[in-house]
Amino acid sequence: MTAPAINGRAPDSGAAARPIAMAVERIVKRYGDFEAVKNISFSVAEGEIFGLLGPNGAGKSTLIRMMTTLIPVTAGKATVAGHDVSKDPDDVRRMIGVIPQALTSDPDLTVEENLSIYAKLYSVPRAKREKNIVEVLEAVDLLKWRGAPTKTLSGGMRRRLEIARGLVHDPRIFFLDEPTTGLDPVSRIAVWEMLNHLKSTRNLTMLLTTHYMEEADKLCDRIAIVDHGNLVALGTPVELKNSVAGANVVEVQFDREDEEWRERLERLTGVTSVQPESAGFYRVITTSGSKTTMELVEMAAQLGESLASLSVQNTSLDDVFVHYTGRQLRDEQVKAQMASWAMMPSRGGQP
């Protein structure tokens, strides 16, 4: 079982069995008086997919930008493939591939031209360059579109091109910042499958940032939960779920709202916490899903109340996030989206 981090540090035994590919030690990033990353430490083992999970503005992208030498480290130390990012930035850059959150491939060039230019920037010899282009296009299933203008590709195909471009110089370590943001669910799953395949066939170590619970759960070997610049928990998805009191989640919706529902639910057998979601809808964390559910149904019957819906689930990463931060990640995503809409210019009164 993994405990929450204390003062930016968390148990990190999961990376100890294999050689370390990258590590940060008490790393800090300040912008004036604002501390975006606060004394974070962790390590990533070779061949691991390591995830930084948290809402927008948590410090994930700032952390990954320090590790990829894009911005300087304020305090602490980061090493990638044995090289200090502050002292040996050029050596670090030769060892890594980076996929930024935004699509940065040139839309007016063909797929192959985008890869070729990138390979030349890394001084990949011509013969090896041509071989690598074919291999990475095959790996991301874009070989038959090698001559297509990039602007004609779908969003999912553009993302696969970005991944291919980041691999064309044979990096050992791969950084991906929100790799599936903006993709539809089918394309997102396709990217997950592709990344797992690349990890196994190309012996890659990956570090990715995400605010998607399901992405972190299905893709990552270990996850660091980051919130307000702090590392609050670290472990495998199973370890993180097991660290939360309560093995099940009962989701219940009553036909009407009542101020006493929460108190009544908290009194049921096995209940460790009750999280109101919306009017009449509650997530109940419990150590005994079956007993809690049975008592809940009996309670509703005795009160003459009807249940609009009822389901029992295992503990999720969303419950883990609530446990360590006191709020839900999806609530933070809604706030961020509403803020972005508020910044958009008005068009005839419509957002």
N, C-alpha and C positions, 0 to 999 in steps of 0.2 A: 504494500500500500504506500502511496506517495503522499507526503504531507505538503501543505502549502509552503511557498517560499517565504523566507524571513529575511528582511533587509536586502531584497534583490537576489537572494541565493536560494536554491532549492536542491533537494537530493538529486544526484545525477548519476546514479549507479548504472543506468541503462546504457550509457556509452562506454563503460569501463572495459567491457569484454573484448572490444575491437580497437584497432588503432584510431586515434583521434584525427578527424579530417579538419575540423575547425573548432575554435573555442573563443569565448569572450569571458573576460575576468573583470568584474566590477566596472563594467563599461558605463560611461556617462556621456550624454550629449546635452549641452546647454545652449540656448539662444538668449543671450543677455541674462535676465533673472529667471527665465522660464527653463525648466528642466524637462526635456522631452523624453529622455531615457535615463532611468534612475538606478544606477548601481546594479546592473544585471550581470549574472554569470550563468553560463551553461556550456556544454560541449556537445559536439555532434560526431558520431562514429562513422568510419568509412562504410559506404554502402547503405547508409540510413536515409530515410525520408523524414526530415524533421520539420514540424510545423509551428509557426508562430500564429496563435489564434487570438483574436481580439477585435473590438469594434474599430471603426474608422477613428483615427486620432489617438489610438492607444500607444503609438510609438513603434509599431512594427516596421513600417517603411523606413523610418529614421534609422532603426537598428540595422536593417539590411543594407541601407546606403552607406553606413559606416563600414560594414564588413566588406563591401565591394569597392571601397576606396573613393566613393563619390563625394563624401563629406568627411571632414576631419573628426577624429575622436577627441572629445573634451578631456576625459580622464579615463583611466583604466587601460585595458589592453585587449586587442583582438588578433588572433592568428588564423590564417587560412592556408591549408596545405603546408603548414610549418613556417609560413612567412608572416611577419608582423605587418599589419595593414598600414601602420603609420611609418615604419622604417623601411619597408620593402614593398611599396605599392605596385611597382612595375612587375615584380615577381608574382604578386597576388593576381594581377590582371591576366597574366599568361595562363594561370591555372584554372580560371573560372569562366563560366558562361552565365550571362545575366539576361533575364526576361523581365523587362519593366512592366508595370501595370498598363500603361498606354501602348497602343499599337504604333510602332516606330518604323516599320519597314516602309520603303518608298513606294507609294501606290502607282507611280508612273513607270516603274521598272517591272520586269518580269520576275517571277519567282526565282528563277535561276540567277538572274542578275543581282538580286538582293543578296543571295547567298555568296556569290562570287566576290562582290565588293567587300563583304564582311570578312571573308577568308583572306583576301589580300591585305586588309588592315592588320591581320594577325600574322602576316608574312608566311602563309601556308604555301609551299612550293606548288607550281602549276599542276604537275601530275597528281600530287596528293590532293590538291584542291578539287580537281574534277572527280576523283574517286570519292572524296568525302561528301561532295554535293549529292551524288547519286545515293550514297548510303543514308544520309540524313533524310533525304526526300522519301526514300523507301520506308524509313523508320516512322515517318509521320504521315505516310500514305498520301503523298503529294507528287509522286514522280510523274504521273501523266499530265500534271498541270505545270511542269517545269517551265514551259514557254508562255504560260498565260500571264497577262498583265495582273499585277497584284490587286489593282482596284476592282477587278472582276470577281475576286474571291469572296465567299461568305465570311461572316464574323468568325465562325469556328475554324474555317480554313486559314484565315489570317493569323489566328492564334497559333495554329500548328506551324505555320511558316515562321512565326517569331521563335518558336521552340527549336525548329530546324536551324535557324540562323545562329542561335546561341550554342549549337552543338557542332557547327561546321569546322571549328578549329580544335576539336577533340579535348574539351576541358575535362578535368577530373571532378570538379565541383560545380553544381548548378544552382543558381539562385533564381527563384520565381516569385515575383511580387504580385499577389492576387491573380493567379494565372487563368482563372475562369470567370472573372468579373465581366458581366455583360453578355455571357453566353446563355443560350437556352438550355434546359435540363438535359436534352439528348446530347448536345455538343459538350456539355460539362462532363458527363459520364464518359464520353469518348476520350476527352483529354485525360481523365483519371486513368483510364485503361492504358493509354499511350505512355503516360509517365511511369506507370508500374512496369510496363514492358521495357522502356528505355533504361530504367534502373537495373533490371536484371540482365539485359543484353550488353549494356555499355559500361557496367561497373561504375555507375555514377553515385555520388553523394548529393543529396538535394536538400536545400533549405527553402521553404516556401512560406509566404504569409497568406492568411485567409481570414475572412470573417464568416465563412460558411461552416457551420457545425458539421454537416454531413461530409463535406470535403475533408475536413481534418480527421474525422472518425474513420473514413474509408481508405484514405490515402496515406496517412502518416504513421510511421512506426512509433514516434514519440511526439508529444505536443507540449509546448510552453504557452500557457495562458498569460497574455500581457494586458494590463489595464492601467491607464493613466501613467504610462512609462515604467510601471513596476512589473516584475515577474512574480505572479501570484501563485502559480502551481505548475508542476512539471512532471510528466510521466507518460507511460503508454496510455492509449485510450481506455483500456481495461483498468489500469491502475487508478486513473483519474476518476472513473465512475465508481470504483470500489472505495475511494477515499471519501465519498459522500454518504453520510448516514442515510440509510433507506435504500432498499434494493429495488423498489418498484415506484412507479408513478401512476396514480389514479387520476384520470381526467374526468371531471363531472360537470355537467351543465344543468342547472335547475330551470324550470319553466318561468320562475319569477325571481327577482332579486330580493334578498332579505339581509339586513345588516348582521344577523346572527349566524348566517351560514358558516362563516370562517371559524367562529368560536365552536360551533357544533362539530365541524370537521376536525378541528384540533383535538377534540376529546376522544376520537375514535382510536381503537387499538392499533398500535404500531406507527401512528402518524408522528413524523418528526418536523414537518413544516407544511404550511398551506400557502400557496401563491395565487392570489386573485389575478385572473387574466383579463376579464371583461365582466360586464353585468351578468351575474348568475353563473359564470364559468370559473372553475378552480382547478389548479394542479396540486394534487395532494401527494407529498413524498412520504413513503411508508416502508417499514421493515417487513410488513406482511400484507401483500397486495390482496390476497384472498380474504383474510379476516376483515381488513378495512372495507373492502367492497361489499361483503356480506352485511356488515353493520351499517354501512351507508344506505344500502337498499332498505334495510329494516327501519332505519331512522326516517327515511322519506315516507315509507308506508305509514308509520305511526303518526306522522305529522300531516298525512293526507296530501303530500306533495308529489308532483310528477317530475321525472328526470327526462330532460330533452336529449341527453346523450351520456354515455358512460363507457370508459375504456381503461384498460390496465396495460402499462408499458414498463419496460426496464428503464433504469436510470440512464439518462442521455447526457451528452456533453453540455446541453443547455442547462440541465440541472447542476452540473459541475460549475458552470460559469456563474450561475446564480449563487451557489454556495460560497464561492470565493470572492465574488464582487458585490453581492447584494442586489443585483439587477439582472435583467435578461439581455442577452446579446442582441436578439432581434428587436427589442425596444430601442437600443442604441442605433441600429441600422435605420429604423423608421425615422428617428430624430434627424439622422444625418441626411436622409433623403428629403425630408421636409425642409431642412435648411438649404439644401441645394436648389430645391424648387423655388424657395423664397428669393434666391439670388438671381433667378432667371428673369429676363425682361418680359414684361406683359405683352400678350398678343391679343388685343381685342377683349381684354378682361379675362382671358383663359391663361392658365399657367403653361 
